[in-house]
Amino acid sequence: MVEYATLIKPPKVDPSKSAIENVLELTPLSAIGPDIFTNTRPLWHPPGARGIYGGAVIAQCLSAAQRTVPAHFTVHSMHCYFVLAGDAEIPILYHVEHVRSGKSFATRTVQARQRGKCIFTVTMSFVREGSGGKKLVEHEADMPDVPGPDEREGAQGEVLKGGDSGDGPFQSQRIEILNSAFPPPFPFSGTRSDAGAADADESPNPHEKKTRQWIKARGRISPDGGHQAHLSALAYMSDSYFIGTVSRVHNLWRFAAPSTGGKPPSVDAADKHNVLKHLSEIVRLEQHDNAHRADERPQIGMMVSLDHTIYFHNPRDFRADEWMFTEMESPWAGDGRGLVLQKIWSREGKLIASCVQEGLVRLKQDDEGGSSKSKSKL
């Protein structure tokens, strides 16, 4: 096993930068070729996942592309495809291709590669700041009326790991599923309760339910990071519980109760407790949300992201280290796949981004039994 999962030995964490800036740091490889970068620090492999956290690759591709456009150009859309599961033990090389550099728009394609194979590809479009003119067509969706994040001392919600920092790069506070009759009973423990909403808007239809959470990067993103650091942080967080929305609105089991045996790659004894705690919390939430039908619920056999799209609406007018509200819904699922839409607002109600993700959502079949060694069907 390698001593560290990067091409070059990782430097010490920079205390002048936020945790998410350190996690997403890139190292240019100009000696190999122009516009080639690699991850400076090891990437996170979430418990139970087939590969590294997808948000990290999304964000680092964006970071790499942003280094190749003029400062007055800002990303407005990115369209991504997950090709192969990323290995947390192997460095990633990011290759940026200059597709077009025009007066108002620039296009970049980035491939993330491991062992010479493309594991992820994305095409991004950048727009020159102010190119829309003085007269504009404008409208945006209003942010729902929801309880604000709990900012009492010690009320951190879920601290989501994503690097070698024990605190993790961002945190999340979930609100109960809108149009669900079973709000969680543990407010301010990572899940918020919106009193009365469930009883008034209960729906048996998965496409009418909406999952919601407050998210923000931990600490303060440094001034040196500029708006680019906030955009990369938003891209990182946009993948949090995204395709998992399908399982939540369908009340599906995503994980069996964790055991004390086994561990994901590169998890040492100190981290093992946190991994089991993370899985136990997910199981606890699922057990409560679905206690009324625990014996009849199907279980997810495989759930992975296939693609991911982000449209940035106000790319220079928000801070990713301040609370942002996200709402997700799934208009369709079928044929072993599911589609999820996500809107992200600033705390002040400004629509920051709209996201779309399609993923593989396959149920465990009766002939699979309880074996966890079944071969991939991709």
C-alpha positions in Angstrom: 0.0 0.0 0.0 1.3 3.5 -0.9 2.3 5.8 1.9 0.1 8.6 0.6 -2.4 8.7 -2.2 -1.0 11.7 -4.1 1.6 12.1 -6.8 3.7 14.4 -4.5 3.9 14.2 -0.8 1.1 16.4 0.6 2.3 19.6 2.3 1.1 20.6 5.8 -2.4 22.0 6.0 -2.4 25.8 5.4 -4.0 27.5 8.4 -4.6 30.7 6.4 -7.1 28.8 4.3 -10.4 27.1 5.1 -10.7 23.3 5.3 -12.4 23.1 1.9 -9.7 25.1 0.2 -7.1 22.7 1.6 -9.1 19.7 0.5 -9.5 21.0 -3.0 -5.9 22.2 -3.5 -4.3 21.4 -6.8 -0.7 21.0 -7.9 0.2 22.1 -11.4 2.3 19.6 -13.4 3.9 21.9 -15.9 6.9 19.5 -16.3 4.5 16.9 -17.8 2.5 19.3 -20.0 0.5 22.5 -20.1 -2.8 22.7 -18.1 -2.3 19.4 -16.3 -3.0 19.3 -12.5 -3.2 16.7 -9.7 -4.8 16.5 -6.3 -2.5 17.9 -3.7 -4.1 15.9 -0.9 -5.8 12.5 -0.6 -9.5 12.4 -1.6 -12.3 11.1 0.6 -13.9 7.6 0.0 -17.3 7.8 1.7 -18.4 4.8 3.7 -20.3 2.3 1.6 -19.5 4.1 -1.7 -18.0 2.5 -4.8 -15.3 5.2 -5.1 -14.2 8.7 -4.0 -16.7 11.4 -3.2 -17.9 12.7 -6.6 -18.1 16.3 -5.4 -14.4 16.4 -4.9 -13.7 15.5 -8.6 -16.4 18.0 -9.8 -14.9 20.8 -7.7 -11.3 20.0 -8.7 -12.1 19.9 -12.4 -13.7 23.3 -12.0 -10.7 24.6 -10.1 -8.4 23.4 -12.8 -10.5 25.0 -15.6 -10.8 28.3 -13.8 -7.0 28.6 -13.9 -7.1 28.6 -17.7 -9.5 31.5 -18.3 -9.1 35.3 -17.9 -10.1 36.6 -14.4 -13.1 38.5 -15.9 -14.6 35.2 -17.2 -16.8 33.3 -14.8 -18.3 29.8 -15.1 -22.1 29.7 -15.7 -22.6 26.0 -16.5 -20.8 22.6 -16.2 -22.0 19.3 -17.5 -20.3 16.2 -16.0 -20.2 12.5 -16.5 -19.0 9.9 -14.0 -17.3 7.3 -16.2 -15.5 5.0 -13.6 -15.3 4.9 -9.9 -12.4 6.9 -8.6 -9.8 5.1 -6.4 -8.9 7.0 -3.2 -5.5 5.3 -3.2 -4.3 6.6 -6.6 -3.6 10.2 -7.7 -5.8 11.9 -10.2 -4.5 13.8 -13.2 -6.7 16.6 -14.5 -6.2 17.5 -18.2 -7.7 20.8 -19.3 -8.5 21.2 -23.0 -9.1 24.7 -24.5 -12.1 24.1 -26.7 -12.9 27.8 -27.5 -11.8 31.2 -26.2 -14.2 33.8 -27.6 -15.0 37.5 -26.8 -18.0 36.7 -24.6 -17.7 32.9 -23.9 -15.0 30.4 -23.3 -15.3 26.6 -23.3 -13.1 24.1 -21.4 -13.3 20.4 -21.2 -11.5 18.6 -18.3 -10.8 14.9 -18.1 -9.9 13.3 -14.7 -7.7 10.3 -15.3 -6.3 7.4 -13.2 -4.0 4.7 -14.5 -4.3 6.4 -17.9 -8.1 5.9 -18.0 -10.8 8.6 -17.9 -12.8 8.3 -14.8 -14.7 11.6 -15.1 -15.2 14.2 -17.9 -16.8 17.6 -17.8 -17.4 20.5 -20.3 -17.7 24.0 -18.8 -18.8 27.3 -20.3 -17.5 30.6 -19.0 -19.0 34.0 -19.7 -17.3 37.4 -19.7 -18.5 39.5 -16.7 -21.1 42.1 -17.8 -21.5 40.8 -21.3 -25.3 40.7 -21.0 -25.6 44.5 -21.4 -27.4 47.0 -19.2 -30.9 46.0 -20.1 -31.6 42.4 -18.9 -34.4 39.9 -18.8 -34.6 38.8 -15.1 -36.6 36.5 -12.9 -35.8 33.8 -10.3 -37.6 31.2 -8.2 -38.4 32.3 -4.6 -36.8 30.5 -1.7 -39.3 28.5 0.4 -40.3 29.7 3.8 -38.4 27.4 6.1 -36.8 27.5 9.5 -33.3 29.0 9.4 -30.2 27.0 10.4 -29.6 26.5 14.1 -26.6 28.6 15.1 -26.7 27.9 18.8 -23.3 27.0 20.3 -22.6 23.3 19.8 -25.4 22.8 17.2 -23.3 21.9 14.3 -25.5 19.4 12.5 -23.7 16.8 10.4 -20.0 17.5 9.9 -19.2 16.0 6.6 -15.7 14.7 6.1 -13.9 15.1 2.9 -10.2 15.3 3.6 -7.6 14.7 6.2 -9.1 17.3 8.6 -11.0 15.8 11.5 -13.5 18.7 11.3 -14.4 18.1 7.7 -14.7 20.8 5.0 -18.4 21.6 5.3 -21.4 21.0 7.5 -25.1 20.3 6.9 -28.4 20.7 8.8 -31.3 18.7 7.3 -34.9 19.7 7.5 -37.6 17.0 7.3 -38.9 15.9 3.9 -41.6 18.2 2.6 -44.9 16.5 2.0 -43.9 13.5 4.2 -46.0 12.6 7.1 -43.2 11.4 9.3 -40.8 14.3 10.4 -37.8 13.2 12.3 -38.1 13.5 16.1 -34.7 14.8 16.9 -34.4 18.5 16.0 -31.0 20.2 16.0 -29.2 16.8 15.8 -28.4 17.2 12.1 -32.1 17.2 11.1 -34.5 20.0 11.6 -38.2 19.7 12.2 -40.6 22.1 10.4 -43.6 21.8 12.7 -47.0 21.3 11.1 -45.7 21.0 7.5 -45.9 17.3 7.3 -49.5 17.0 8.6 -50.7 19.7 6.2 -48.9 18.5 3.1 -48.6 14.7 3.4 -48.4 13.0 0.0 -48.0 9.4 -1.0 -46.3 10.4 -4.3 -42.5 10.4 -4.3 -42.4 13.1 -7.1 -44.2 15.5 -4.8 -41.8 15.2 -1.9 -38.8 17.5 -1.4 -35.6 17.0 0.7 -34.1 20.1 2.2 -31.0 21.1 4.1 -28.8 24.0 5.0 -25.1 23.7 4.0 -22.0 25.8 4.3 -18.2 25.5 4.2 -16.6 25.4 7.6 -14.4 28.3 8.6 -13.8 31.3 6.4 -12.7 31.0 2.8 -9.6 33.1 2.4 -9.5 36.4 0.3 -6.8 34.9 -1.8 -9.2 32.2 -3.0 -11.4 34.8 -4.7 -14.8 34.0 -6.1 -13.2 30.9 -7.7 -12.8 29.3 -4.3 -16.5 29.9 -3.4 -17.6 28.4 -6.8 -15.4 25.3 -6.3 -16.8 24.9 -2.7 -20.4 25.1 -4.0 -19.6 22.5 -6.6 -18.2 20.2 -3.9 -21.2 20.6 -1.7 -23.7 20.2 -4.6 -23.2 16.5 -4.6 -24.1 16.0 -1.0 -27.1 13.5 -0.7 -28.0 14.3 -4.3 -29.0 11.0 -6.0 -29.8 9.8 -2.5 -32.9 11.9 -2.8 -34.5 9.1 -4.8 -34.1 6.6 -2.0 -35.4 9.1 0.6 -38.6 10.0 -1.2 -39.2 6.3 -1.9 -38.4 5.3 1.7 -35.8 2.7 0.6 -33.1 1.2 2.7 -29.8 2.5 1.5 -27.5 0.8 4.1 -27.7 -2.2 6.3 -26.8 -1.5 10.0 -23.0 -1.2 10.1 -20.9 -3.9 11.7 -17.6 -3.5 13.4 -15.8 -5.6 10.8 -14.1 -4.3 7.7 -13.1 -0.9 6.7 -13.0 1.2 3.5 -9.6 1.9 1.9 -7.0 3.9 3.9 -9.2 4.1 7.0 -7.1 3.7 10.1 -8.2 2.8 13.6 -8.8 6.4 14.6 -11.1 7.0 11.6 -12.9 3.7 11.9 -15.0 5.0 14.8 -16.1 8.0 12.8 -17.0 5.8 9.8 -19.2 3.6 11.9 -20.8 6.6 13.6 -21.5 8.1 10.1 -23.3 5.0 8.9 -25.1 4.5 12.2 -26.6 8.0 12.0 -27.9 7.3 8.4 -29.4 4.1 9.6 -31.0 5.8 12.6 -32.6 8.5 10.4 -33.9 5.8 8.0 -35.3 3.7 10.8 -37.3 6.6 12.1 -38.5 8.0 8.8 -39.8 4.6 7.8 -40.7 2.8 11.1 -44.3 2.4 9.8 -43.1 0.2 7.0 -39.8 -1.3 8.2 -40.7 -4.9 7.3 -41.8 -4.2 3.7 -39.2 -1.7 2.4 -37.0 -2.8 -0.5 -33.2 -2.2 -0.1 -30.9 -0.4 -2.5 -28.6 -2.8 -4.3 -26.6 -0.2 -6.2 -26.8 3.6 -6.3 -24.2 5.6 -8.1 -24.2 9.0 -9.9 -24.1 8.9 -13.7 -24.0 12.6 -14.6 -24.2 16.0 -12.8 -25.0 19.4 -14.2 -24.7 22.8 -12.4 -26.0 26.1 -13.7 -24.5 29.0 -11.8 -26.9 32.0 -11.6 -25.1 34.6 -9.4 -21.5 33.3 -9.5 -19.9 36.3 -7.9 -22.7 37.3 -5.5 -22.6 34.7 -2.7 -20.3 33.2 -0.1 -20.0 29.4 0.2 -18.9 29.8 3.8 -22.2 31.3 4.8 -25.4 29.2 5.1 -27.1 28.2 1.9 -30.4 26.4 1.5 -30.9 23.5 -0.8 -34.1 21.8 -2.0 -34.1 18.6 -4.0 -36.9 16.7 -5.7 -37.2 13.7 -8.1 -39.6 14.1 -11.0 -38.9 10.6 -12.3 -37.4 7.2 -11.6 -37.6 4.1 -13.7 -35.6 1.5 -15.6 -33.0 1.3 -12.9 -32.3 5.1 -12.9 -33.5 8.2 -11.1 -33.5 11.9 -11.8 -33.1 14.6 -9.2 -33.4 18.4 -9.5 -31.8 20.8 -6.9 -32.1 24.5 -6.3 -29.6 26.3 -4.0 -30.3 29.7 -2.5 -28.3 32.1 -0.3 -29.6 32.7 3.1 -31.0 36.0 1.9 -33.1 34.2 -0.7 -31.0 34.8 -3.9 -31.1 31.8 -6.2 -27.4 30.8 -6.6 -27.5 27.6 -8.6 -29.7 25.0 -10.2 -28.4 21.4 -10.4 -29.5 18.2 -12.2 -28.3 14.7 -11.5 -29.2 11.3 -13.0 -28.0 8.2 -11.2 -28.2 4.4 -11.3 -30.8 3.3 -8.7 -31.1 -0.5 -8.6 -32.9 -2.5 -6.0 -31.5 -5.6 -4.4 -33.1 -8.4 -6.2 -34.5 -11.5 -4.5 -31.9 -13.8 -6.1 -29.0 -11.7 -4.7 -29.6 -12.7 -1.1 -27.5 -11.0 1.5 -24.2 -11.4 -0.3 -22.1 -8.2 -0.5 -19.7 -9.8 -3.0 -22.0 -9.6 -6.0 -20.1 -8.4 -9.1 -20.8 -4.9 -10.6 -23.5 -4.9 -13.2 -22.3 -1.7 -14.8 
